[in-house]
Amino acid sequence: MKRFSSYGFVIVPVLLLLLLSGCVLTNTSSMSFNFGNTLNSSDQLYVRYSDKTVSSQSIQSGQTSVTIPTDSSKTIVGFYMSDGNVSWVPNSQYGPTVNLYQTNKPRIPVDHVVQVVQASEPKVDSNHPEFVDVTFAVYGTNGQLVDDQTEVFAHSTDSNVTFYNADSNDTQGNYTVKEGYSWYTVNGLVTFVIQSDISNISSIPISLYSGSKLIYDSNISPPLLPSNVASLSSLNLSGITLDQTMSGSVYAYTATVPNSVSVTTTTYSTAESH
């Protein structure tokens, strides 16, 4: 007898690590930003902390700079802009005041992420062998990879999970940070660098956010599905009986395949149209 597995939908369990969307700062009571006329009055500027919380300030018409009071007891891991639909990290230059420069706003909001799984992914970081690189493809609501510099934040419910700060512009000397880390996409991809070995990386609890939107949570089962994925209402394989009862909330099936069956035809129907 042969064993056969059929998957109605597959999401690879993930673990990630992140690069910083700016700087890692501690004992900081405020952050000042200059942005000239590069931001719109519909935009809001956020400072991201490692514990997932934020401080924010709305941009007023004609405003060219802002100072955001921050919680000095928390670790700052980056900043981002949002118009309530898309969230992104503008180009910046660090100093006593952070200078923000024009960055094309992403056109499409984030919908879901998929871990990039290749022969070399995930992999041990080439510069820091005690860390592992994990890369994610970030997709928009149109089903395509999102634009560059879409903000993505990684957070772990394990406060001891350590991320490496690979931001080459950060001169503060805070090379690692615990619990959470913020970065952005390049060519639709975002890479996180986390302290672990390959054998344990998939067991670390991780959630991904873009702005305030949860786009992945390793603690949720079934996983967060892309908005354009329809649930199955029926699934049949000719000459094969599935071990599990078909259900729209079941995403993996097994079956014992008779030796006489060399080819099977799959038929299915969906509960919704997409």
C-alpha positions in Angstrom: 0.0 0.0 0.0 1.1 3.5 -0.7 0.7 6.6 1.5 -0.7 9.7 -0.1 -1.0 13.3 1.3 -3.2 15.9 -0.2 -3.1 19.6 0.9 -6.0 21.9 0.4 -3.7 24.8 1.4 -0.1 25.0 2.6 1.6 27.6 4.8 5.1 26.7 6.0 5.6 27.2 9.7 7.8 30.2 10.1 10.3 31.8 12.3 11.9 35.0 11.6 14.4 37.6 12.4 14.6 41.1 11.6 16.8 44.1 10.6 16.0 47.5 12.1 13.9 50.2 10.6 16.1 52.9 11.9 17.8 52.7 15.3 17.8 50.8 18.5 17.6 53.3 21.4 17.2 52.9 25.2 16.6 55.5 27.9 15.2 58.0 25.4 12.4 60.4 26.4 11.7 61.9 22.9 12.5 61.6 19.2 12.6 64.7 16.9 12.1 64.4 13.2 12.6 66.9 10.3 10.7 66.1 7.1 10.2 69.4 5.2 7.3 69.0 2.8 7.8 65.3 2.2 4.8 64.2 4.3 1.1 64.8 3.9 -1.4 65.9 6.5 -3.1 62.5 6.3 0.1 60.7 7.4 0.9 59.8 11.0 4.5 59.2 12.3 5.0 56.2 14.7 7.9 55.2 17.0 8.0 51.5 17.4 9.0 49.8 20.7 10.3 46.2 21.1 7.3 45.2 23.1 4.9 45.9 20.2 3.6 49.2 21.5 4.0 52.6 19.7 4.1 56.3 20.3 2.7 58.5 17.5 2.0 62.0 16.3 -0.3 63.2 13.5 1.2 65.4 10.8 -0.6 68.8 10.5 -0.9 70.7 7.2 2.2 72.8 6.7 4.1 71.1 9.5 7.8 70.4 8.7 9.1 68.8 11.9 7.7 67.1 15.0 9.0 65.8 18.4 7.4 62.7 19.7 7.5 62.0 23.5 8.7 58.4 24.1 8.7 56.0 27.0 12.3 56.0 28.3 11.7 52.6 30.1 11.2 50.9 26.7 13.5 50.0 23.8 12.9 51.8 20.6 13.4 49.6 17.5 12.4 51.9 14.7 9.9 54.3 13.2 7.4 54.3 10.4 4.8 56.3 8.6 1.2 55.3 8.0 -1.9 56.8 6.3 -4.1 54.1 7.9 -4.0 52.0 4.8 -0.3 51.4 4.1 2.7 51.6 6.4 6.3 52.4 5.3 9.7 53.4 6.5 11.0 56.6 4.8 14.6 57.2 4.0 16.4 58.8 6.9 19.6 60.2 8.3 20.3 59.8 12.0 21.5 62.5 14.3 20.2 64.5 17.3 17.2 65.0 15.0 16.2 62.3 12.5 15.9 63.8 8.9 13.3 62.1 6.8 13.5 62.2 3.0 11.1 61.5 0.2 10.2 57.8 -0.2 7.6 56.5 -2.6 4.6 55.4 -0.5 3.7 51.8 -1.1 0.7 51.5 -3.4 -1.0 48.4 -2.0 -1.5 47.4 1.7 -0.1 44.1 3.0 -2.3 41.0 2.9 -0.1 38.1 4.0 3.5 36.7 4.1 5.0 33.4 3.0 8.4 32.1 4.2 10.9 31.8 1.4 11.9 28.1 1.4 14.9 27.2 -0.7 17.9 24.9 -0.3 19.7 27.6 1.6 16.7 29.1 3.5 16.6 29.5 6.4 20.4 29.7 6.9 23.0 30.5 9.5 24.0 34.2 9.2 27.4 34.4 7.5 28.7 37.1 9.8 27.1 35.9 13.1 27.0 32.1 13.3 24.9 32.1 16.4 22.1 33.8 14.5 19.8 32.5 11.7 18.6 34.4 8.7 14.9 33.9 7.8 13.4 35.6 4.7 9.7 36.3 4.1 7.9 37.3 0.9 5.4 40.0 1.7 2.3 40.1 -0.6 -0.3 42.8 -1.1 -4.0 42.6 -1.4 -3.5 42.4 -5.2 -1.6 39.1 -4.8 1.7 40.7 -5.9 4.8 41.4 -3.8 4.6 44.7 -2.0 6.6 47.8 -2.9 9.9 48.6 -1.3 10.2 49.9 2.3 6.8 48.6 3.4 7.2 48.4 7.2 7.3 44.9 8.9 7.6 44.4 12.6 8.5 41.0 14.2 7.5 40.3 17.8 7.9 37.3 20.0 5.8 36.3 23.0 9.1 35.0 24.5 10.8 38.2 25.7 14.2 36.5 25.6 14.2 36.0 21.9 17.1 38.1 20.5 17.2 39.9 17.2 20.4 41.2 15.6 20.5 44.9 14.6 22.1 44.8 11.2 21.4 48.5 10.3 24.7 49.8 9.1 23.7 53.4 9.8 23.1 52.7 13.5 26.1 54.0 15.4 24.6 53.7 18.9 26.3 50.3 19.5 23.1 48.4 20.4 23.8 45.4 18.1 21.1 43.2 19.6 17.6 43.7 20.9 15.2 41.4 22.7 11.5 40.6 22.0 10.8 42.7 18.8 12.4 44.3 15.8 11.3 46.6 12.9 12.5 46.7 9.3 11.1 47.0 5.8 10.8 45.2 2.5 13.3 45.2 -0.4 12.0 43.8 -3.6 9.0 42.5 -1.7 11.2 40.5 0.8 12.1 41.1 4.4 14.9 39.2 6.3 15.0 38.7 10.0 18.2 37.6 11.9 17.4 35.8 15.2 19.6 34.1 17.8 19.0 30.4 17.3 20.3 27.3 15.5 18.7 25.8 12.4 17.2 22.9 14.3 15.3 25.2 16.8 14.4 28.2 14.7 10.9 26.9 13.7 9.9 26.5 17.4 10.3 30.2 18.3 6.9 32.0 18.6 6.8 34.9 16.2 4.2 37.4 15.0 4.5 39.8 12.0 2.8 43.2 11.7 2.7 45.9 9.1 1.7 49.0 11.0 -1.0 47.8 13.3 -2.1 44.9 11.1 -1.3 41.4 12.1 -0.1 39.5 9.0 1.3 36.4 10.6 1.2 34.6 14.0 2.9 31.3 14.5 0.6 30.7 17.5 -2.6 30.7 15.5 -3.9 27.4 14.1 -5.1 27.3 11.4 -2.8 30.0 10.1 -3.8 33.4 8.8 -4.9 32.8 5.2 -4.5 35.2 2.3 -7.7 37.1 1.7 -8.0 35.6 -1.8 -7.9 32.0 -0.6 -11.3 30.3 -0.6 -12.3 27.5 1.8 -13.1 24.1 0.3 -16.6 22.7 0.6 -15.9 19.4 -1.1 -12.7 17.4 -2.1 -12.6 14.1 -3.9 -9.8 12.0 -5.4 -10.8 9.2 -7.8 -10.1 5.7 -6.5 -8.9 7.1 -3.1 -10.7 7.5 0.2 -9.4 10.3 2.5 -8.6 9.4 6.1 -10.1 12.7 7.3 -13.6 14.0 6.9 -13.6 16.9 4.5 -14.0 20.2 6.2 -13.3 23.8 5.3 -11.2 24.2 8.4 -9.0 21.2 7.7 -5.9 22.1 5.5 -4.1 18.7 5.3 -5.4 15.2 4.4 -3.9 11.7 4.2 -5.1 8.6 2.5 -4.1 5.0 1.9 -3.7 4.5 -1.9 -4.4 1.0 -3.4 -1.5 -0.4 -5.5 -3.9 -0.6 -8.4 -4.2 3.2 -8.4 -1.4 4.9 -10.4 -3.3 8.1 -11.4 -6.0 10.0 -9.5 -8.2 12.9 -10.6 -8.9 15.6 -8.0 -12.2 17.4 -8.0 -13.2 20.1 -5.5 -15.6 23.0 -4.9 -15.2 26.1 -2.9 -17.4 27.7 -0.3 -16.7 31.2 -1.7 -15.7 32.6 -5.1 -12.3 34.5 -5.3 
